[in-house]
Amino acid sequence: MSASGDDRSVEASIVARLRAAGCVDPEAEAAFVRRHLHTAHDVEHAVAARVRGMPLEQAVGAAEFAGVTVAVADGVFVPRARAAAVVEVAAREHPGARVVVDLGCGAGALAAAMAARLPGAEIHAVDIDPAAVVVARCNAWRHGFTPHHGSWWDGLPTNLRGRIDLAVAYLPHVPSGQVRLLPPDHRAHEPRRTVDGGPDGLAPLRTVLGEADAWLAPEGRLVTLLTREQARTAGGRIAGGDDEDAVVVFDRAAVRR
């Protein structure tokens, strides 16, 4: 049998296993596996993990996000495709940004994507979860940003105070009562704190806004993603999104009010 025939046979087998496990789009998932893994051992390990219920990206060890590929791992938040809108708006809002921070970075997907779009900028990323910071360090080496361990702004070097032109964040914003509605694979393999935003989903945003004035530059901005309903009560300026999500921009003047 030709190599192409072997490839088709392997992919068909993967599709069949993923379909039997209940995956919604097994063809796309099989293609993702084959795109990132190239040995039979690695493919088998990833497919078996996915069949057991691990999120696809964690099973493969990679996520495609906003034009970049980043490493991920079990127990670390999986970058959400919808958060790519934060990157697009942030780069458009402040193309001359010199200092950029990814708050609550997880694996550092936002930082990696911002580094690709603003190659001359100094990019930092921070997360409170040591496991996430380990993965972020791997991505930092590849994509060119500096990771830090700590809680929101407090985890950043003090010499960044008042100098941050852009802060980007995909903050936990699922209301506590709705966390149970998330896909079971993510609930089982991501820390709850990475998605649970408190009673209305806005508790992390309030914490971040409460310290933003001290860290943002005079023309600095914070860009994040909320649901449309949350955006109506959070303040800020809606600068993008779709019918369900809104990219919200908070400038320094807004956070001081």
Residue frames as qw, qx, qy, qz and C-alpha x, y, z in Angstrom:
[[0.000, 0.888, 0.460, 0.000, 0.00, 0.00, 0.00],
 [0.373, 0.588, -0.041, 0.717, 1.27, 3.49, -0.78],
 [0.265, -0.093, -0.487, 0.827, 2.23, 5.97, 1.92],
 [0.316, -0.127, -0.065, -0.938, -0.79, 8.14, 1.06],
 [0.686, -0.257, -0.574, -0.367, -3.00, 5.09, 1.43],
 [0.544, -0.189, -0.657, 0.487, -1.44, 4.38, 4.82],
 [0.025, 0.021, -0.256, 0.966, -2.08, 7.96, 5.85],
 [0.519, -0.207, -0.294, -0.775, -5.72, 7.74, 4.83],
 [0.701, -0.241, -0.670, -0.040, -6.11, 4.48, 6.71],
 [0.389, -0.126, -0.562, 0.719, -4.57, 5.94, 9.88],
 [0.172, -0.061, 0.095, -0.979, -6.74, 9.05, 9.71],
 [0.622, -0.235, -0.489, -0.565, -9.88, 6.99, 9.08],
 [0.627, -0.234, -0.697, 0.259, -9.08, 4.92, 12.16],
 [0.180, -0.074, -0.404, 0.894, -8.61, 8.04, 14.27],
 [0.379, -0.149, -0.188, -0.894, -11.88, 9.49, 13.01],
 [0.669, -0.266, -0.634, -0.282, -13.74, 6.29, 13.85],
 [0.517, -0.228, -0.644, 0.517, -12.36, 6.21, 17.40],
 [0.022, -0.045, -0.229, 0.972, -13.14, 9.86, 18.02],
 [0.496, -0.200, -0.376, -0.757, -16.65, 9.51, 16.61],
 [0.660, -0.284, -0.695, -0.019, -17.29, 6.49, 18.83],
 [0.386, -0.202, -0.531, 0.727, -16.13, 8.54, 21.82],
 [0.012, -0.818, -0.552, 0.161, -18.75, 11.20, 21.05],
 [0.277, -0.359, 0.143, 0.880, -16.54, 13.95, 19.62],
 [0.413, 0.706, 0.316, -0.481, -18.66, 16.47, 17.73],
 [0.548, 0.781, -0.223, -0.202, -16.29, 16.98, 14.78],
 [0.846, -0.309, 0.377, 0.214, -14.04, 13.92, 14.61],
 [0.731, 0.532, 0.165, 0.395, -12.73, 14.73, 11.12],
 [0.102, 0.904, -0.165, 0.382, -11.43, 18.14, 12.22],
 [0.618, -0.691, 0.362, -0.096, -9.99, 16.69, 15.41],
 [0.916, 0.021, 0.297, 0.269, -8.24, 13.89, 13.53],
 [0.551, 0.706, 0.028, 0.445, -6.72, 16.43, 11.15],
 [0.234, -0.896, 0.255, -0.280, -5.53, 18.48, 14.14],
 [0.829, -0.424, 0.356, 0.084, -3.85, 15.43, 15.65],
 [0.841, 0.264, 0.273, 0.385, -2.11, 14.58, 12.39],
 [0.291, 0.887, -0.024, 0.357, -1.07, 18.19, 11.84],
 [0.248, -0.846, 0.370, -0.293, 0.85, 18.36, 15.11],
 [0.672, -0.420, 0.608, -0.050, 1.99, 14.80, 15.82],
 [0.559, 0.606, -0.476, -0.307, 4.12, 12.71, 13.49],
 [0.131, 0.288, -0.945, 0.079, 5.00, 9.44, 15.19],
 [0.588, -0.283, -0.682, -0.330, 2.66, 6.51, 15.71],
 [0.441, -0.269, -0.681, 0.518, 3.40, 6.52, 19.44],
 [0.001, -0.138, -0.224, 0.965, 2.52, 10.20, 19.87],
 [0.446, -0.124, -0.427, -0.777, -0.62, 9.88, 17.78],
 [0.588, -0.289, -0.753, -0.065, -1.81, 6.86, 19.73],
 [0.317, -0.242, -0.574, 0.715, -1.11, 8.56, 23.07],
 [0.156, 0.073, 0.026, -0.985, -3.06, 11.66, 22.05],
 [0.531, -0.168, -0.551, -0.621, -6.03, 9.81, 20.59],
 [0.534, -0.288, -0.773, 0.183, -6.28, 7.57, 23.64],
 [0.166, -0.224, -0.445, 0.851, -6.22, 10.61, 25.93],
 [0.319, -0.004, -0.200, -0.926, -8.90, 12.34, 23.87],
 [0.572, -0.224, -0.713, -0.339, -11.09, 9.21, 23.93],
 [0.439, -0.305, -0.707, 0.463, -10.75, 9.19, 27.73],
 [0.142, -0.875, -0.463, -0.005, -12.15, 12.72, 27.82],
 [0.428, -0.476, 0.032, 0.768, -9.17, 15.07, 27.81],
 [0.342, 0.849, 0.061, -0.398, -9.60, 18.28, 25.79],
 [0.838, 0.500, 0.083, 0.202, -8.13, 17.88, 22.31],
 [0.267, 0.856, -0.309, 0.316, -5.44, 20.53, 22.72],
 [0.498, -0.645, 0.540, -0.212, -4.23, 19.09, 26.01],
 [0.936, 0.029, 0.351, 0.012, -4.17, 15.59, 24.53],
 [0.734, 0.599, 0.021, 0.318, -2.05, 16.79, 21.61],
 [0.617, -0.436, -0.064, 0.652, 0.01, 19.24, 23.66],
 [0.219, -0.019, 0.282, 0.934, -0.63, 22.17, 21.32],
 [0.239, 0.741, 0.543, -0.314, -3.24, 24.81, 20.57],
 [0.331, 0.333, 0.393, 0.791, -3.71, 26.94, 17.46],
 [0.133, -0.801, -0.454, 0.366, -4.62, 30.46, 18.45],
 [0.115, 0.948, 0.037, -0.293, -4.77, 33.74, 16.52],
 [0.600, 0.753, -0.268, 0.037, -2.20, 32.62, 13.98],
 [0.050, 0.616, -0.747, 0.245, 0.30, 31.11, 16.42],
 [0.848, -0.156, -0.500, -0.082, 0.76, 27.63, 17.85],
 [0.214, -0.641, 0.535, -0.507, 1.40, 27.32, 21.58],
 [0.393, 0.028, -0.900, 0.186, 2.15, 24.41, 23.87],
 [0.613, -0.449, 0.092, -0.643, -0.51, 23.41, 26.39],
 [0.255, 0.161, -0.922, 0.243, -0.70, 20.68, 29.05],
 [0.509, -0.500, -0.689, -0.124, -3.21, 18.82, 31.15],
 [0.447, -0.617, -0.455, 0.461, -4.44, 21.03, 33.98],
 [0.188, -0.317, 0.092, 0.925, -3.65, 24.27, 32.13],
 [0.431, 0.642, 0.330, -0.541, -6.37, 26.45, 30.60],
 [0.545, 0.267, 0.628, 0.486, -6.90, 25.79, 26.90],
 [0.012, 0.273, -0.145, -0.951, -6.82, 28.99, 24.78],
 [0.442, 0.579, 0.640, -0.243, -10.29, 29.78, 23.44],
 [0.419, 0.332, 0.507, 0.676, -10.63, 30.69, 19.78],
 [0.022, -0.887, -0.420, -0.190, -13.05, 33.49, 20.62],
 [0.448, -0.780, -0.007, 0.436, -10.30, 35.30, 22.55],
 [0.569, 0.145, 0.365, 0.722, -8.47, 35.93, 19.27],
 [0.078, 0.847, 0.365, 0.379, -10.74, 38.97, 18.94],
 [0.470, -0.841, -0.019, 0.265, -8.90, 40.51, 21.91],
 [0.619, -0.229, 0.365, 0.657, -5.64, 40.28, 20.00],
 [0.353, 0.517, 0.493, 0.603, -7.06, 41.87, 16.87],
 [0.146, -0.931, -0.273, -0.192, -8.65, 44.78, 18.73],
 [0.577, -0.717, 0.077, 0.384, -5.61, 45.37, 20.95],
 [0.582, -0.055, 0.399, 0.707, -3.21, 45.49, 18.02],
 [0.196, 0.660, 0.464, 0.557, -5.54, 47.83, 16.15],
 [0.319, -0.912, -0.258, -0.016, -6.14, 50.09, 19.15],
 [0.332, -0.877, 0.308, 0.163, -2.47, 50.63, 20.00],
 [0.896, 0.400, -0.062, 0.183, -0.16, 49.54, 17.15],
 [0.338, 0.706, -0.397, 0.479, 2.68, 51.56, 18.66],
 [0.756, -0.629, 0.060, -0.172, 2.52, 49.91, 22.07],
 [0.311, 0.651, -0.647, 0.249, 5.95, 49.47, 23.59],
 [0.080, -0.193, 0.878, -0.430, 5.01, 47.52, 26.74],
 [0.701, -0.129, -0.390, -0.583, 2.30, 44.84, 26.63],
 [0.213, -0.232, 0.850, -0.423, 1.09, 42.54, 29.41],
 [0.611, -0.171, -0.663, -0.398, -1.03, 39.37, 29.27],
 [0.354, -0.352, 0.550, -0.669, -2.85, 39.18, 32.62],
 [0.765, -0.009, 0.543, -0.345, -3.83, 35.70, 33.80],
 [0.309, 0.570, -0.585, -0.488, -1.91, 34.33, 30.86],
 [0.954, 0.061, 0.244, -0.166, -2.36, 30.58, 31.28],
 [0.853, 0.081, 0.310, 0.412, -0.11, 29.08, 28.61],
 [0.237, -0.550, 0.210, 0.773, 0.65, 32.57, 27.28],
 [0.472, 0.470, 0.657, 0.353, -1.42, 32.41, 24.11],
 [0.126, 0.964, 0.234, -0.018, -2.38, 36.09, 24.13],
 [0.338, -0.786, 0.340, 0.390, 1.23, 37.09, 24.83],
 [0.551, -0.066, 0.677, 0.484, 2.48, 34.92, 21.97],
 [0.379, 0.680, 0.562, 0.278, -0.07, 36.35, 19.53],
 [0.042, -0.987, -0.055, 0.144, 0.69, 39.93, 20.60],
 [0.474, -0.562, 0.478, 0.481, 4.42, 39.28, 20.17],
 [0.528, 0.257, 0.665, 0.461, 3.73, 38.17, 16.59],
 [0.211, 0.842, 0.438, 0.234, 1.73, 41.32, 15.83],
 [0.103, -0.980, 0.128, -0.109, 3.91, 43.83, 17.70],
 [0.900, 0.115, -0.212, 0.363, 7.44, 42.50, 17.16],
 [0.331, 0.528, -0.296, 0.724, 9.07, 45.62, 18.57],
 [0.524, -0.665, 0.030, -0.532, 7.18, 45.56, 21.85],
 [0.060, 0.298, -0.841, 0.447, 8.30, 44.35, 25.27],
 [0.714, -0.255, -0.412, -0.505, 5.80, 41.60, 26.09],
 [0.096, -0.260, 0.816, -0.506, 5.15, 40.23, 29.59],
 [0.677, -0.265, -0.538, -0.427, 2.75, 37.54, 30.84],
 [0.124, -0.312, 0.706, -0.623, 1.68, 36.65, 34.37],
 [0.728, -0.274, -0.486, -0.397, -0.32, 33.88, 36.02],
 [0.501, -0.574, 0.454, -0.462, -0.89, 32.71, 39.58],
 [0.979, -0.042, 0.144, -0.136, -0.84, 29.00, 38.68],
 [0.340, -0.629, 0.638, 0.287, 2.70, 27.53, 38.79],
 [0.647, 0.167, 0.714, 0.208, 1.74, 24.80, 36.30],
 [0.464, 0.840, 0.282, 0.023, 0.55, 27.42, 33.81],
 [0.055, -0.922, 0.328, 0.197, 3.75, 29.43, 34.24],
 [0.580, -0.293, 0.700, 0.297, 5.85, 26.34, 33.44],
 [0.584, 0.490, 0.597, 0.251, 4.03, 26.00, 30.11],
 [0.189, 0.975, 0.090, -0.069, 4.15, 29.76, 29.52],
 [0.349, -0.722, 0.483, 0.351, 7.93, 29.62, 29.91],
 [0.596, 0.078, 0.707, 0.374, 8.12, 27.08, 27.08],
 [0.394, 0.769, 0.463, 0.197, 6.01, 29.32, 24.87],
 [0.122, -0.956, 0.083, 0.253, 7.97, 32.42, 25.91],
 [0.499, -0.421, 0.579, 0.488, 11.20, 30.90, 24.62],
 [0.475, 0.329, 0.700, 0.419, 9.59, 30.23, 21.23],
 [0.176, 0.804, 0.491, 0.285, 7.54, 33.39, 20.81],
 [0.384, 0.312, -0.118, 0.861, 9.54, 36.04, 22.61],
 [0.379, -0.735, -0.080, -0.557, 7.86, 37.22, 25.80],
 [0.176, 0.326, -0.727, 0.579, 8.72, 37.22, 29.51],
 [0.625, -0.471, -0.564, -0.263, 6.59, 35.13, 31.91],
 [0.060, -0.395, 0.554, -0.730, 6.05, 35.87, 35.60],
 [0.438, -0.349, -0.826, 0.056, 4.41, 34.07, 38.51],
 [0.036, -0.153, -0.479, 0.864, 1.90, 35.97, 40.64],
 [0.150, 0.640, 0.730, -0.186, -1.60, 37.34, 41.03],
 [0.280, 0.901, 0.320, 0.091, -2.64, 39.80, 38.33],
 [0.243, 0.898, -0.184, 0.317, -0.65, 43.05, 38.46],
 [0.553, -0.746, 0.358, -0.094, 1.11, 42.06, 41.69],
 [0.908, -0.065, 0.334, 0.246, 3.02, 39.34, 39.85],
 [0.595, 0.723, 0.050, 0.348, 4.68, 41.85, 37.51],
 [0.588, -0.021, -0.193, 0.785, 8.03, 43.59, 38.04],
 [0.135, -0.791, -0.366, 0.472, 7.54, 46.89, 39.86],
 [0.209, -0.379, 0.313, 0.845, 9.45, 48.74, 37.13],
 [0.070, 0.356, 0.745, 0.560, 6.44, 48.25, 34.86],
 [0.052, -0.700, -0.586, 0.404, 4.20, 50.42, 37.06],
 [0.140, 0.815, 0.087, -0.556, 2.84, 53.31, 35.01],
 [0.044, -0.507, 0.633, 0.584, 4.52, 52.03, 31.82],
 [0.392, 0.191, 0.890, 0.132, 2.08, 49.47, 30.40],
 [0.234, 0.195, -0.341, -0.890, 0.62, 50.62, 27.08],
 [0.705, -0.031, -0.446, -0.550, -1.57, 47.55, 26.55],
 [0.327, -0.168, 0.866, -0.338, -2.92, 44.97, 28.97],
 [0.630, 0.037, -0.543, -0.553, -4.76, 42.07, 27.36],
 [0.258, -0.151, 0.847, -0.439, -6.69, 39.50, 29.31],
 [0.597, -0.200, -0.622, -0.465, -9.09, 36.64, 28.77],
 [0.223, -0.320, 0.625, -0.676, -10.37, 36.80, 32.33],
 [0.058, -0.282, -0.951, 0.115, -12.48, 34.16, 34.08],
 [0.280, 0.027, 0.027, -0.959, -15.99, 35.45, 33.40],
 [0.473, -0.273, -0.767, -0.336, -18.38, 32.50, 33.61],
 [0.516, -0.509, 0.199, -0.660, -20.88, 33.14, 36.44],
 [0.192, -0.317, 0.884, -0.285, -20.36, 30.59, 39.22],
 [0.665, 0.182, 0.552, -0.470, -23.83, 29.13, 38.72],
 [0.760, 0.568, -0.083, -0.306, -23.12, 28.41, 35.06],
 [0.051, -0.613, 0.780, 0.113, -19.76, 26.65, 35.37],
 [0.586, 0.008, 0.798, -0.140, -21.58, 23.32, 35.46],
 [0.692, 0.629, 0.239, -0.263, -22.82, 24.03, 31.92],
 [0.135, 0.742, -0.582, -0.304, -19.31, 24.05, 30.44],
 [0.808, 0.278, -0.493, -0.162, -18.18, 21.03, 28.39],
 [0.872, -0.482, 0.070, -0.050, -17.32, 18.17, 30.76],
 [0.845, 0.201, -0.111, 0.483, -13.84, 17.66, 29.29],
 [0.210, 0.626, -0.199, 0.725, -12.85, 21.21, 30.18],
 [0.594, -0.668, 0.088, -0.440, -14.47, 21.03, 33.62],
 [0.959, -0.266, -0.001, 0.095, -12.47, 17.91, 34.38],
 [0.812, 0.108, 0.035, 0.572, -9.10, 19.12, 33.09],
 [0.216, 0.574, -0.060, 0.787, -8.95, 22.88, 33.77],
 [0.219, -0.217, -0.621, 0.720, -8.82, 24.49, 37.23],
 [0.002, -0.770, -0.638, -0.009, -12.18, 26.00, 38.13],
 [0.222, -0.741, -0.099, 0.626, -10.55, 29.32, 38.96],
 [0.262, -0.146, 0.523, 0.798, -9.60, 29.74, 35.28],
 [0.077, -0.398, -0.680, -0.610, -13.26, 30.06, 34.29],
 [0.311, -0.695, -0.636, 0.129, -15.28, 30.96, 37.42],
 [0.203, 0.432, 0.008, 0.879, -15.85, 34.71, 37.54],
 [0.052, 0.120, 0.578, -0.806, -17.98, 34.85, 40.68],
 [0.347, 0.473, 0.691, -0.422, -21.72, 35.41, 40.99],
 [0.492, 0.779, 0.164, -0.353, -22.04, 37.65, 37.90],
 [0.846, 0.332, 0.183, 0.375, -18.80, 36.65, 36.20],
 [0.290, 0.854, -0.050, 0.429, -17.21, 40.05, 36.72],
 [0.664, -0.734, 0.045, 0.134, -15.29, 39.59, 40.00],
 [0.745, -0.110, 0.215, 0.622, -11.85, 39.13, 38.33],
 [0.322, 0.638, 0.259, 0.649, -12.46, 42.16, 36.11],
 [0.333, -0.912, -0.103, -0.218, -13.27, 44.31, 39.14],
 [0.755, -0.527, 0.133, 0.366, -10.05, 43.20, 40.81],
 [0.640, 0.184, 0.295, 0.686, -8.00, 43.98, 37.71],
 [0.112, 0.784, 0.255, 0.555, -9.65, 47.36, 37.16],
 [0.526, -0.839, -0.136, 0.037, -9.10, 48.26, 40.81],
 [0.626, -0.535, 0.258, 0.505, -5.31, 48.27, 40.30],
 [0.664, 0.509, 0.355, 0.418, -5.13, 49.25, 36.64],
 [0.068, 0.991, 0.031, 0.113, -4.60, 52.97, 37.24],
 [0.488, -0.760, 0.384, 0.190, -1.26, 52.35, 38.94],
 [0.682, -0.144, 0.619, 0.362, 0.09, 50.15, 36.16],
 [0.565, 0.648, 0.436, 0.266, -1.20, 51.58, 32.89],
 [0.366, -0.011, 0.143, 0.919, 0.69, 54.30, 31.06],
 [0.191, 0.371, 0.204, -0.886, -1.15, 57.64, 30.62],
 [0.569, 0.303, -0.327, -0.691, -2.58, 56.45, 27.29],
 [0.023, -0.167, 0.986, -0.010, -2.70, 52.82, 28.34],
 [0.713, -0.031, -0.198, -0.671, -5.61, 50.46, 27.68],
 [0.381, -0.109, 0.897, -0.197, -6.94, 47.19, 29.04],
 [0.592, 0.185, -0.458, -0.637, -8.61, 44.96, 26.44],
 [0.283, -0.069, 0.923, -0.253, -10.69, 41.94, 27.45],
 [0.377, -0.132, -0.714, -0.575, -13.62, 39.78, 26.33],
 [0.322, 0.097, 0.676, -0.655, -17.01, 39.54, 28.02],
 [0.204, 0.506, 0.822, 0.165, -20.46, 38.41, 27.07],
 [0.011, 0.500, 0.312, 0.807, -22.62, 41.12, 25.54],
 [0.518, -0.730, -0.398, -0.200, -24.78, 41.11, 28.66],
 [0.674, -0.480, -0.176, 0.533, -21.78, 41.56, 30.95],
 [0.414, 0.171, 0.160, 0.880, -20.36, 44.31, 28.76],
 [0.153, -0.710, -0.375, -0.576, -23.50, 46.37, 29.23],
 [0.584, -0.791, -0.168, -0.063, -22.90, 46.55, 32.98],
 [0.803, -0.226, -0.043, 0.550, -19.09, 46.54, 33.11],
 [0.019, -0.909, 0.109, 0.402, -18.50, 49.94, 31.53],
 [0.451, -0.277, 0.626, 0.573, -15.68, 50.43, 29.07],
 [0.449, 0.557, -0.227, -0.661, -16.04, 50.73, 25.32],
 [0.826, 0.182, 0.534, 0.008, -17.18, 47.89, 23.08],
 [0.096, 0.708, -0.472, -0.517, -14.72, 47.70, 20.19],
 [0.383, 0.294, -0.797, -0.362, -15.45, 44.34, 18.58],
 [0.400, -0.013, 0.841, -0.364, -16.93, 40.90, 19.02],
 [0.198, -0.165, -0.813, -0.521, -19.97, 39.12, 17.67],
 [0.523, -0.486, -0.373, -0.593, -23.59, 38.52, 18.68],
 [0.796, -0.471, -0.376, 0.053, -22.58, 36.75, 21.91],
 [0.689, -0.342, -0.128, 0.626, -19.18, 38.19, 22.87],
 [0.137, 0.976, 0.048, 0.160, -17.92, 41.74, 23.18],
 [0.663, 0.091, -0.202, 0.715, -14.33, 42.94, 23.16],
 [0.258, -0.936, -0.235, -0.039, -14.26, 45.71, 25.75],
 [0.541, 0.369, -0.203, 0.728, -11.60, 48.40, 26.01],
 [0.436, -0.852, -0.241, 0.162, -10.91, 50.29, 29.24],
 [0.457, 0.617, -0.201, 0.608, -8.59, 53.27, 28.95],
 [0.422, -0.051, -0.564, 0.708, -6.80, 54.74, 31.96],
 [0.227, -0.194, 0.083, -0.951, -9.26, 57.58, 32.25],
 [0.698, -0.267, -0.432, -0.505, -12.12, 55.06, 32.44],
 [0.719, -0.203, -0.618, 0.244, -10.57, 52.96, 35.21],
 [0.243, 0.073, -0.415, 0.874, -9.88, 56.09, 37.29],
 [0.405, -0.345, -0.147, -0.834, -13.55, 57.06, 37.38]]
